[in-house]
Amino acid sequence: MELAELVARRPFPAAGLLLGLTRRCPLSCAHCSTGSDLFTREEPDGGQLERFVGSFTEVDRPDIVMLTGGEPLLLPALAERLSTLARGAGSRTALLSGMFFARSGSRRGRRGAAIPPAILRAIRSVDHFSASLDLHHEREVPRADVFRALHRIRDEGVAVSFHLTGTGAADPYLADITRAVEREFGGRVPCLVNEVRPFGRAASWARPARTGPDPAAASPCSMAAWPVVAFDGRVLACCNQDTVDKRPVPAHLDLGHIGADDWGTVRARALESPVLRMLRTVGPTHLAARYGSGPRAGSYCDGCRALGDDEAAAAGALAVAGGAAGALLDLTAAVRGSREGAQGVVRRHGCAAYAPLVVTGGPPLPETEGRDVR
């Protein structure tokens, strides 16, 4: 599964599921949105995660399951079991890693980094592997080591990509790293480029989250499409970090808990909620302005969370997006949001200037090419 396939599915409700395996991470990146470190033990119960993923069926499952953290490869056996369960039901799986396992230069081999066996088994079990790389990650894991490890993983036949993060289109680091990836992999490894947001350890220095759009205009939110399993096992309708971390969860964004609910229940709640349908169709600002108590101060996402106690907005959503008509409205918005493919999704939710890189990719290079790591 190539990166563009994964990203292009993002607008479709319940087409994907994000699983946060742990908040732990051996790295201490200054921009970490989850505030992860090696001593943070917050993570869902592994048995509950397996039971939840085990509730997938061939006719009722997400198309894509994304394993993330923290660092999911701190739990390689669990990651492998979850991926195997999901793929057994017909889902495709992806894993995002900070590449901590690549930083020991003493474990290099002729074909690249020597990856620990348990971690390599977990990587082989997924359909797509993505490596996080940015200025802060490079202070923890050298770029050359990350490149070597990606070559090794490509040699295993696993589709790979980079998840790059910077301060925006004018960031010189992003210009440098994207050129370096192009040189190293010959244009055959795609990149998803995002901007650092003020969450976690970046809360004190990153740019504020974007403010809401014109209340009179529709601004759909594709981020309300895929359920997210948070670090306490709560299932959320949104991947915004404040929503993932703060409790209580606003009622309209709470889809249940993996200890009590199966995938079919969570999926039904995500698909049938009139408020979520309206968020995916017109966005929270328009919903609040048209049917609720009016736009709230703060960011686009702040306004969305405030809808949890807006009874007028909930009533308006029910009137417009309830029943079969609402389901059709939801699907129409998803199709419209996918018309420009993966590049369109990145232009709306990532670093727009680098959106074309999400569709770059191709077969692995011959063994003699692309190995010039400086």
NUTORMI-652789 format. One record per residue (C-alpha): residue number from 1; x, y, z; residue in three letters. Coordinates in steps of 0.05 Angstrom, whole numbers. Example, Ala and Ser with C-alpha at 12.3 -4.5 7.8 and 13.67 -1.06 7.14 Angstrom:
REM NUTORMI-652789
{1,{246,-90,156},"ALA"},
{2,{273,-21,143},"SER"},
//
This chain:
REM NUTORMI-652789
{1,{0,0,0},"MET"},
{2,{31,65,-22},"GLU"},
{3,{25,130,18},"LEU"},
{4,{-22,162,-33},"ALA"},
{5,{-72,105,-26},"GLU"},
{6,{-73,114,50},"LEU"},
{7,{-80,190,49},"VAL"},
{8,{-133,190,-6},"ALA"},
{9,{-179,149,39},"ARG"},
{10,{-177,201,94},"ARG"},
{11,{-242,238,76},"PRO"},
{12,{-284,174,78},"PHE"},
{13,{-320,163,145},"PRO"},
{14,{-295,101,184},"ALA"},
{15,{-250,81,126},"ALA"},
{16,{-192,81,174},"GLY"},
{17,{-176,72,248},"LEU"},
{18,{-117,103,286},"LEU"},
{19,{-90,61,344},"LEU"},
{20,{-44,95,395},"GLY"},
{21,{-6,35,424},"LEU"},
{22,{32,74,476},"THR"},
{23,{53,144,496},"ARG"},
{24,{123,119,512},"ARG"},
{25,{181,137,466},"CYS"},
{26,{257,133,476},"PRO"},
{27,{266,199,440},"LEU"},
{28,{255,269,471},"SER"},
{29,{240,312,410},"CYS"},
{30,{227,385,426},"ALA"},
{31,{164,388,383},"HIS"},
{32,{131,323,405},"CYS"},
{33,{56,333,402},"SER"},
{34,{41,277,451},"THR"},
{35,{95,298,501},"GLY"},
{36,{121,227,499},"SER"},
{37,{183,202,535},"ASP"},
{38,{212,136,557},"LEU"},
{39,{181,140,627},"PHE"},
{40,{110,155,607},"THR"},
{41,{71,91,617},"ARG"},
{42,{3,113,592},"GLU"},
{43,{-22,62,541},"GLU"},
{44,{-85,22,526},"PRO"},
{45,{-91,-48,553},"ASP"},
{46,{-60,-94,502},"GLY"},
{47,{-112,-148,511},"GLY"},
{48,{-168,-98,500},"GLN"},
{49,{-134,-73,437},"LEU"},
{50,{-130,-144,410},"GLU"},
{51,{-202,-159,427},"ARG"},
{52,{-224,-94,393},"PHE"},
{53,{-185,-108,329},"VAL"},
{54,{-207,-180,334},"GLY"},
{55,{-279,-156,328},"SER"},
{56,{-267,-136,255},"PHE"},
{57,{-302,-179,204},"THR"},
{58,{-294,-185,129},"GLU"},
{59,{-357,-145,119},"VAL"},
{60,{-348,-95,176},"ASP"},
{61,{-277,-70,184},"ARG"},
{62,{-237,-7,170},"PRO"},
{63,{-200,-6,104},"ASP"},
{64,{-137,19,138},"ILE"},
{65,{-110,12,209},"VAL"},
{66,{-54,59,229},"MET"},
{67,{-9,39,287},"LEU"},
{68,{22,98,322},"THR"},
{69,{44,125,390},"GLY"},
{70,{89,148,423},"GLY"},
{71,{132,95,392},"GLU"},
{72,{92,33,372},"PRO"},
{73,{155,-7,360},"LEU"},
{74,{170,-7,434},"LEU"},
{75,{115,-60,434},"LEU"},
{76,{136,-99,371},"PRO"},
{77,{100,-163,389},"ALA"},
{78,{35,-127,402},"LEU"},
{79,{42,-87,337},"ALA"},
{80,{54,-152,299},"GLU"},
{81,{-7,-186,330},"ARG"},
{82,{-53,-126,317},"LEU"},
{83,{-29,-121,245},"SER"},
{84,{-39,-196,234},"THR"},
{85,{-109,-193,264},"LEU"},
{86,{-129,-133,222},"ALA"},
{87,{-101,-161,157},"ARG"},
{88,{-136,-227,171},"GLY"},
{89,{-203,-190,167},"ALA"},
{90,{-182,-155,103},"GLY"},
{91,{-157,-88,130},"SER"},
{92,{-91,-59,107},"ARG"},
{93,{-43,-35,161},"THR"},
{94,{9,21,168},"ALA"},
{95,{58,39,223},"LEU"},
{96,{91,106,239},"LEU"},
{97,{157,103,276},"SER"},
{98,{207,153,304},"GLY"},
{99,{264,106,282},"MET"},
{100,{297,98,350},"PHE"},
{101,{321,28,330},"PHE"},
{102,{362,56,272},"ALA"},
{103,{410,100,312},"ARG"},
{104,{465,51,330},"SER"},
{105,{518,57,276},"GLY"},
{106,{552,-6,300},"SER"},
{107,{495,-49,273},"ARG"},
{108,{503,-32,199},"ARG"},
{109,{505,-86,147},"GLY"},
{110,{521,-86,73},"ARG"},
{111,{447,-76,57},"ARG"},
{112,{437,-22,109},"GLY"},
{113,{420,-21,183},"ALA"},
{114,{414,-86,221},"ALA"},
{115,{344,-82,251},"ILE"},
{116,{329,-121,315},"PRO"},
{117,{291,-185,297},"PRO"},
{118,{227,-170,337},"ALA"},
{119,{222,-101,306},"ILE"},
{120,{235,-128,236},"LEU"},
{121,{180,-180,245},"ARG"},
{122,{131,-124,265},"ALA"},
{123,{152,-83,204},"ILE"},
{124,{144,-142,157},"ARG"},
{125,{73,-152,184},"SER"},
{126,{47,-84,158},"VAL"},
{127,{28,-60,89},"ASP"},
{128,{62,8,97},"HIS"},
{129,{118,35,140},"PHE"},
{130,{128,110,152},"SER"},
{131,{189,141,185},"ALA"},
{132,{185,208,222},"SER"},
{133,{241,255,204},"LEU"},
{134,{250,328,220},"ASP"},
{135,{299,376,251},"LEU"},
{136,{283,352,322},"HIS"},
{137,{284,278,305},"HIS"},
{138,{352,287,271},"GLU"},
{139,{380,310,338},"ARG"},
{140,{360,242,366},"GLU"},
{141,{371,196,306},"VAL"},
{142,{420,217,251},"PRO"},
{143,{392,224,181},"ARG"},
{144,{442,175,152},"ALA"},
{145,{419,121,200},"ASP"},
{146,{346,133,182},"VAL"},
{147,{362,128,108},"PHE"},
{148,{401,63,118},"ARG"},
{149,{343,33,157},"ALA"},
{150,{293,54,103},"LEU"},
{151,{335,20,50},"HIS"},
{152,{335,-43,92},"ARG"},
{153,{259,-41,100},"ILE"},
{154,{249,-30,26},"ARG"},
{155,{293,-90,13},"ASP"},
{156,{242,-130,53},"GLU"},
{157,{188,-111,2},"GLY"},
{158,{150,-64,50},"VAL"},
{159,{124,1,20},"ALA"},
{160,{155,60,57},"VAL"},
{161,{148,135,63},"SER"},
{162,{173,194,104},"PHE"},
{163,{130,236,151},"HIS"},
{164,{166,303,150},"LEU"},
{165,{150,361,196},"THR"},
{166,{172,434,194},"GLY"},
{167,{150,504,209},"THR"},
{168,{118,517,141},"GLY"},
{169,{130,525,67},"ALA"},
{170,{188,574,78},"ALA"},
{171,{225,528,127},"ASP"},
{172,{296,517,99},"PRO"},
{173,{299,450,135},"TYR"},
{174,{240,424,94},"LEU"},
{175,{273,447,30},"ALA"},
{176,{338,412,50},"ASP"},
{177,{308,346,74},"ILE"},
{178,{261,338,14},"THR"},
{179,{321,347,-33},"ARG"},
{180,{361,297,8},"ALA"},
{181,{305,245,4},"VAL"},
{182,{300,257,-71},"GLU"},
{183,{375,246,-80},"ARG"},
{184,{379,186,-34},"GLU"},
{185,{319,147,-61},"PHE"},
{186,{316,172,-132},"GLY"},
{187,{246,200,-125},"GLY"},
{188,{218,132,-106},"ARG"},
{189,{198,145,-34},"VAL"},
{190,{139,192,-21},"PRO"},
{191,{134,243,34},"CYS"},
{192,{76,269,76},"LEU"},
{193,{95,339,99},"VAL"},
{194,{61,372,158},"ASN"},
{195,{71,434,200},"GLU"},
{196,{89,434,274},"VAL"},
{197,{28,451,315},"ARG"},
{198,{27,480,386},"PRO"},
{199,{13,415,424},"PHE"},
{200,{54,376,474},"GLY"},
{201,{125,402,481},"ARG"},
{202,{114,450,422},"ALA"},
{203,{56,486,458},"ALA"},
{204,{102,542,482},"SER"},
{205,{136,559,416},"TRP"},
{206,{99,534,355},"ALA"},
{207,{51,577,315},"ARG"},
{208,{-21,577,339},"PRO"},
{209,{-69,530,306},"ALA"},
{210,{-107,559,247},"ARG"},
{211,{-167,602,264},"THR"},
{212,{-236,587,240},"GLY"},
{213,{-258,605,169},"PRO"},
{214,{-313,652,149},"ASP"},
{215,{-375,628,186},"PRO"},
{216,{-416,637,124},"ALA"},
{217,{-372,588,85},"ALA"},
{218,{-370,513,91},"ALA"},
{219,{-302,485,113},"SER"},
{220,{-310,409,121},"PRO"},
{221,{-265,371,169},"CYS"},
{222,{-237,306,143},"SER"},
{223,{-203,295,210},"MET"},
{224,{-271,276,239},"ALA"},
{225,{-275,216,193},"ALA"},
{226,{-230,164,225},"TRP"},
{227,{-239,139,296},"PRO"},
{228,{-178,145,342},"VAL"},
{229,{-161,99,401},"VAL"},
{230,{-129,144,453},"ALA"},
{231,{-77,124,505},"PHE"},
{232,{-131,109,557},"ASP"},
{233,{-171,64,509},"GLY"},
{234,{-223,118,496},"ARG"},
{235,{-246,119,423},"VAL"},
{236,{-252,189,394},"LEU"},
{237,{-280,218,330},"ALA"},
{238,{-221,265,321},"CYS"},
{239,{-144,262,322},"CYS"},
{240,{-134,333,348},"ASN"},
{241,{-84,326,405},"GLN"},
{242,{-125,366,455},"ASP"},
{243,{-184,320,441},"THR"},
{244,{-140,258,448},"VAL"},
{245,{-110,282,514},"ASP"},
{246,{-162,323,552},"LYS"},
{247,{-218,294,593},"ARG"},
{248,{-277,294,593},"PRO"},
{249,{-284,284,518},"VAL"},
{250,{-338,329,487},"PRO"},
{251,{-400,286,478},"ALA"},
{252,{-403,292,402},"HIS"},
{253,{-331,267,396},"LEU"},
{254,{-336,208,444},"ASP"},
{255,{-347,142,407},"LEU"},
{256,{-338,95,466},"GLY"},
{257,{-282,52,497},"HIS"},
{258,{-246,-9,472},"ILE"},
{259,{-259,-44,538},"GLY"},
{260,{-334,-41,528},"ALA"},
{261,{-347,-32,453},"ASP"},
{262,{-329,-70,389},"ASP"},
{263,{-312,-42,321},"TRP"},
{264,{-383,-49,295},"GLY"},
{265,{-411,-6,352},"THR"},
{266,{-357,48,344},"VAL"},
{267,{-366,49,268},"ARG"},
{268,{-441,57,275},"ALA"},
{269,{-433,116,323},"ARG"},
{270,{-383,149,277},"ALA"},
{271,{-426,141,215},"LEU"},
{272,{-494,156,245},"GLU"},
{273,{-481,217,288},"SER"},
{274,{-515,278,256},"PRO"},
{275,{-464,325,288},"VAL"},
{276,{-405,287,260},"LEU"},
{277,{-438,284,192},"ARG"},
{278,{-444,360,194},"MET"},
{279,{-372,369,216},"LEU"},
{280,{-350,327,156},"ARG"},
{281,{-397,363,109},"THR"},
{282,{-394,437,128},"VAL"},
{283,{-347,441,189},"GLY"},
{284,{-357,465,261},"PRO"},
{285,{-355,540,248},"THR"},
{286,{-411,537,197},"HIS"},
{287,{-452,490,240},"LEU"},
{288,{-446,536,301},"ALA"},
{289,{-462,599,260},"ALA"},
{290,{-521,569,222},"ARG"},
{291,{-555,527,275},"TYR"},
{292,{-520,537,342},"GLY"},
{293,{-503,592,390},"SER"},
{294,{-453,624,343},"GLY"},
{295,{-378,616,331},"PRO"},
{296,{-333,611,392},"ARG"},
{297,{-268,647,405},"ALA"},
{298,{-205,608,390},"GLY"},
{299,{-183,561,336},"SER"},
{300,{-224,520,287},"TYR"},
{301,{-213,459,332},"CYS"},
{302,{-231,498,395},"ASP"},
{303,{-297,516,363},"GLY"},
{304,{-310,443,347},"CYS"},
{305,{-298,420,418},"ARG"},
{306,{-345,474,444},"ALA"},
{307,{-402,442,405},"LEU"},
{308,{-406,388,457},"GLY"},
{309,{-452,430,500},"ASP"},
{310,{-488,467,444},"ASP"},
{311,{-558,437,444},"GLU"},
{312,{-582,483,388},"ALA"},
{313,{-526,459,342},"ALA"},
{314,{-543,386,358},"ALA"},
{315,{-616,398,342},"ALA"},
{316,{-599,433,277},"GLY"},
{317,{-552,377,258},"ALA"},
{318,{-607,325,271},"LEU"},
{319,{-656,363,228},"ALA"},
{320,{-608,368,169},"VAL"},
{321,{-564,307,175},"ALA"},
{322,{-607,254,208},"GLY"},
{323,{-629,190,174},"GLY"},
{324,{-616,167,103},"ALA"},
{325,{-613,238,76},"ALA"},
{326,{-556,254,125},"GLY"},
{327,{-519,191,105},"ALA"},
{328,{-522,212,32},"LEU"},
{329,{-499,282,50},"LEU"},
{330,{-440,252,87},"ASP"},
{331,{-420,207,29},"LEU"},
{332,{-426,263,-21},"THR"},
{333,{-380,307,21},"ALA"},
{334,{-329,250,25},"ALA"},
{335,{-330,239,-50},"VAL"},
{336,{-322,314,-62},"ARG"},
{337,{-264,316,-13},"GLY"},
{338,{-229,260,-49},"SER"},
{339,{-234,287,-119},"ARG"},
{340,{-165,317,-117},"GLU"},
{341,{-137,253,-87},"GLY"},
{342,{-81,250,-36},"ALA"},
{343,{-52,317,-58},"GLN"},
{344,{-118,352,-43},"GLY"},
{345,{-121,323,27},"VAL"},
{346,{-50,347,42},"VAL"},
{347,{-65,416,14},"ARG"},
{348,{-123,423,62},"ARG"},
{349,{-93,391,124},"HIS"},
{350,{-17,390,115},"GLY"},
{351,{37,434,86},"CYS"},
{352,{5,453,20},"ALA"},
{353,{69,472,-16},"ALA"},
{354,{96,401,-10},"TYR"},
{355,{31,365,-26},"ALA"},
{356,{57,337,-93},"PRO"},
{357,{108,295,-55},"LEU"},
{358,{54,250,-26},"VAL"},
{359,{45,216,-93},"VAL"},
{360,{118,205,-108},"THR"},
{361,{140,133,-106},"GLY"},
{362,{158,70,-145},"GLY"},
{363,{197,5,-142},"PRO"},
{364,{260,-2,-100},"PRO"},
{365,{325,21,-131},"LEU"},
{366,{376,-30,-155},"PRO"},
{367,{426,-49,-101},"GLU"},
{368,{481,-6,-131},"THR"},
{369,{440,58,-134},"GLU"},
{370,{420,110,-83},"GLY"},
{371,{467,89,-27},"ARG"},
{372,{506,154,-21},"ASP"},
{373,{488,172,52},"VAL"},
{374,{527,232,77},"ARG"},
//
